[in-house]
Amino acid sequence: MRIGLDLRMAGNEYGIGRYSFELAKKILELDRNNEYVLFVCDPLKFIKAGLDMHQNVKIIVADFKHYSFEEQLKFPNLIRSEKIDLMHFLNFNVPISYDLPFVVTIHDMIHHRLPGNKKSRFLHRLAYKAVIRHAALASKKIITVSNFSKKEILEIFKINPSKIEVIYEAAIPVPVTDSDVTEVRQRYAISKPYIIFVGVMERKKNILNLTKALDIVKDKYQLNIQMVLAGKVDPHYPEILEQAQQIKYRKDLIVTGIITDKEKYSLFKGAKAFVSASLFEGFGLPGVEAMSLGVPLIVSNTEVFNEVYDNAAIYFDAEDPEDIAQKIVLLIKDDKYRELIANQAYSRAQYFSWDTAAEQTIEAYNSLKI
């Protein structure tokens, strides 16, 4: 088969961008039977990774923004011109006019469950609902990243469960040394034991309750720690970080902005724990990345986190800053308990593999017999 991969989002260091790049890279390493055409915005990252060296791979520039007229009109014609047998859209943004066989990855149903509340985003939400509905109903197969997301997709679209494949994401740890940890601590003025959140600072991440918990930890429990928030701010909701920084102990709130992979893993390695008060996720890759270094997790008691993290975490009520604070104190103050959870975190991380994800994805392609 001649398979197209929509990699327009691949290349950034978070979420779907990380998923798209790592999965595509591993698929191309493993599959020599099918031909692949990569539709990308910037080919340089793929060339640097050596993906253009595979004889069964072709890279095509497809710099079409999501929800744009170019995506809807020009992108389908570009795909057709490459005589693609099966297209894989690695996010739900499938042009509505595209009517040839395709597979789609739907990571979560966040925009259904937690829609934005700004009027400027109203038309965007209408477009989203039309696009994702077409993607779910017209696809030959849906890939999603957790059983929780599968359940959500089935509940919303009422489709045959056999159409959906659950394929987990994985981590690619970057080797870091103690000197890397020292350097990154100095760079971001981290002077105390710390816990870390990594991700986009968007509404679903519940950053405000996380930072309120820091005040409680320091005021009520007299635990002298810092909290690191690493990642970009959602440009549609910049007030999230602004509000979070109004806490009493804002001097112990370290906001790094966007960081490199080496910085991220150096910060993980030096942290007492990874923490997330997220209200809704499709998977939770940053937690798995932290687990791969044996970092214990303190996270929301959500269905998906219980599925993915299992016994590598302790869980709290994300709507209750007091409960978040209690769980942070429990883990940080009890060295033996933290060591136990850390060991379980490292063991759990071994369950997730990009090799396995790629093999399962290739099997999904081949099962369609296009």
N, C-alpha and C positions, 0 to 999 in steps of 0.2 A: 504493500500500500504506500501511497504518497500522503504523508500526514503533515498537516499544518499545525504549528503551535503559536498561539497568540501570546507573545511575550512582551507586549507593550508596557506592562507594569513591572517587568523583571528588571532588577538592577538596584532598586533601593533596598535599604537594609532592614526593613520591617515588613511583617505581615505577608500580604499577597506577593509583594515584590521578591521577598526572600523565598517564599514557597515556589514561585514560578521559576526563578533562576536555578535553585538547587535541584528541583525535580527535573527540569529540562536537561541540565548538565548530566545528571545520572542516567536519564533515558538514553541520551546520545552515546554515553559510554557503553551501555549494555546492549543496545539494539542495532544489529548490523543487517537485519532483514528488511526493515521498512526504510523508506526514504523520508527525510524530514525537511520541511521548509519553515524557517523561523521568521516570524513577522515581528520586528523590533522597532523601537523608536531610535535607539542609539546602538549601532552595531559594535562600538568599540569594546564594551565590556565583554561581549561574547567572543570577539576576536582575541582579546587579552587572555581569556580563559581557554583558548585553543579550540573552541567549538567549530570554527570554520575549517579545521584541519581534517575533520571526518569526511570521507568521500561521499557519504550518503546524506550530507547536510548542505543546505543552501540558506543564506541569510538575506532577507529582504527588508528594506526600510519601509515601515508602515507607521509613520508619525501622525496618527489620527487620534485626537483627544476623545476621551470617553464622553458620550452624550452629544457629540458634535454632529453637524450635518455630514462632514467628511467621513466620520465613522459609519454613518448609516448608508451613505451613497457610494463613496469611493472604496472603502475597505472591502465590501463584498465583491466588487469587480476585480480588485487586486487579487483576492483569494482565488476567484474563478480563473483568472489569467494564469495561475500557477498549476491549474489542473489537479487540485487537491481532491483526494478520495475521501479523507476524513479530517475534519478540523477539530482541534481541541482548544477551546477558549478557557484559559486558566483562571478567569473570573467570569461573572455572569454577564458581562457586557458584550452580548451577541447582537450584531446588527439585526433589526427586526426583519429586514428584507432578505436575510440570508436563509436560503431554503434547501441547502445541500446537507448531507449527513454531518453531524457534529456531536462531540462530547463537550460537556461544560462542567467546570468545577464551581460549585456553589459553596462557599466557605461557611456562611451563616445567614441568618434571617434578621440581622440586627436592625435593618431599616424598617422592617415590618413591626418589630417588637418595641423599638425605641426610636421612633421617628423624630427628626429635628423639630424644634419649636419656633424657628425663625421664618417669617413670611417670605424672605428672599429665597428660601430653599423649597418653597411649595411646588414650583414647576419641576424642580429637580426630583422631588419625591414622586410626582406623577410619571415622569419619564422612567424613573427607577422601576416602578411597579409594572409598567408595560414591558420593559426590557427583560426583567427577571422572569416574568410570566412566560414570555416567548421562549426564553432560554430553557426553562424547566419543562415546558410542554412539548416543544419542537425537537428537543435533543434526543439522540439515540440512547444516550446513557448520561447519568449525572454522577460525578465524583464529588464526595464531600469528605470532611476531615475528622468527623466524630460521629458516633451513634446519636449523640444529642442533636447535632445538626440534621442528621437524617430524619429523626423524628419530627423536627420542626418543619422540614421541607414537605414531608408527607402530610402533616397536619394542614398546611396552608394550600398545597396544590392538589391533594387527593389523587396522587398518581400511584401506579403499581410499585410496591416496595422493591421488586426485583430490578427495577430500572436504576436503583441507586447503589453505588459501591462506596463503602467507607474505607478510605486509605489515609492512614495517619501521616502527619508531618514528622520531621526529625530535626536534630541539631547537628551542626558542623562545628565542633569546638575549635577555637583558635588557641594554639599553645602559648601560654604566658608564664612568666617567671615572677619570683618575689620582687625583683627589681622593677618589673613592669607595674606591679601593684603599687609599689612605693612611688613610682613616677606619676601614675595617674591620680593617686591620692594628693600629691603635691600640686598637680595641675588644677585640680578642682577644689583645693583648700579643704580637704577632708581630714579632720584632726582628731576624730573620735571613732569608736566602733559605730558601724552604720548598717542600715538595712537599705535595700535598693528596689526600686520599681523601674522597669524598662518597658517602653511602649509609646505609642502616640497618645498625647494627652487630650483625649476626646471625652465626650459626655459619658459614654458607657464605662469608662475606666474609674469613675467615682473617686477622683483625686481628692476632692474636698474632704470627704470622710476619712480618707487615709491621712491627710495632714492634720485634721482635728485629733486623730488618734495620737499623733506625735505629741501634741500639747498635753494630752492626758498622761501619756507615758512619762513625760518629763516632770509634770506638775504633781500628779497624784502618786506615781510610783518611783519618782526620783531616779529614773534610769537615764544616765547621761549618754545618749546616743544621737546620731544624726540620721537623716533620711535623704537618700539620693533619688531624685527624679530624673531619669535619663530618657531622652527622646524628643521628638518635635511636638510643637503645639498645634492642635487642630486650628487651621486658619479661620474656620467658620465660627469657632467658639473660643476666642483668645481669653475671654473672661474667666474660663475655668482655672487657668494657672494664676491669673490675677487674684481671684478669690482665695485660692489655696495659699498664696503668699501673704495673706493677712493674718495668719496665726500668730500667737504670742511668741513662739520660738522659731520665727522665720529665719533667724541667723543659723539655725541648725538644719535648715532645709536647703539642700544643695541641688540646684537646677542646672544640668549640664548642657541642655540643648541636644542636637543631633550628635551622636558619637560614632566612632569607627568600630569595626568588629573587635579589633585588638583592645580598644578602650573598654568596650562592653565586657569582654571576658576577663580583663584585668579587674574591673570593678566587681564582677561576680566573684572572682577568686578572693578578693579581700573582704567581701560582705559577710555579715553574720547570718543574713537570710535574704531571700527574694520575697517581696510582698506585693500582692495585687488585691485591690478591693473591687475588681471589675464586676459589673452587674450582668454582663452578657458577653460570651465569647463563642467562637466556633471551635476553637482548639486550645490556644494558649501557648504559643511557641516560646516566648521568652522564659516561661517557667521551665520548660523542657531544656532549654539552653543552660539555665542556671543549674538544673539537676545534673547535667552532664559533667559538671565540675564538683558534684557532691555538695551543692548548696541547698540547705533545707528551705522549704517554702512555707509561707504564711499567707493564706489566700481565702477568697470568698467561698462560702459553702454553697457552691452552685453545682448543678448536675454535671456540667461538662468538666469542671475542674476535678470533681470526684472521679469521673471516668478516666481522665488523662493522667492526673497526678497520683491517684490512689493513695498509698500510705507514705508518699514522699512529702506530704504537707500536713500542717494543722490548719483547721478551717474555722472561719468566724462569720458572724452575721454582718454582711457588708453595709447594712443600713444602721448599724450601731457602733459608733466610734469607741465607746467604752469596751465593747467586746473585742474590737480590733486591737485596742491597747492591751487588754488582758492577755491575748494570745501572743502578742509581740513580747511582752514581759515574760510570759511562761517559757518561751523558746530561748530568749536571750540569757535569762538568769540561770537556767538549768543546763549546765554544760553536758551532762550525760544524756539528757533527753535530746539536746540539739545534735549531739554526735549520732544518736540512734536515727533521727530523722534524716540527717545528712547521708548516712550510709544507705538508707532506704531510697533516698533521692537518686544517688548514683546508680544503684541497682535498677531502679525504675527507668532511668534514662536509656539504659541499654536495650530496652524493649522497642525503641523507636529507631528506624533506620531509613535513610534515603534510598539505599539499595532495594530494600523491601518495597518501599513506596513506588519506585520506578518499575520494578518487576510487576507489581500488581497493576500499575497503570498500563504497561505494555500488554498485559493479559487482557485488560478491559478493551483496548483497541482491537486486538486480534479476535476477541470473542464476537465482535460485530460482523465479521466476515463481509466487509464491504466489497 
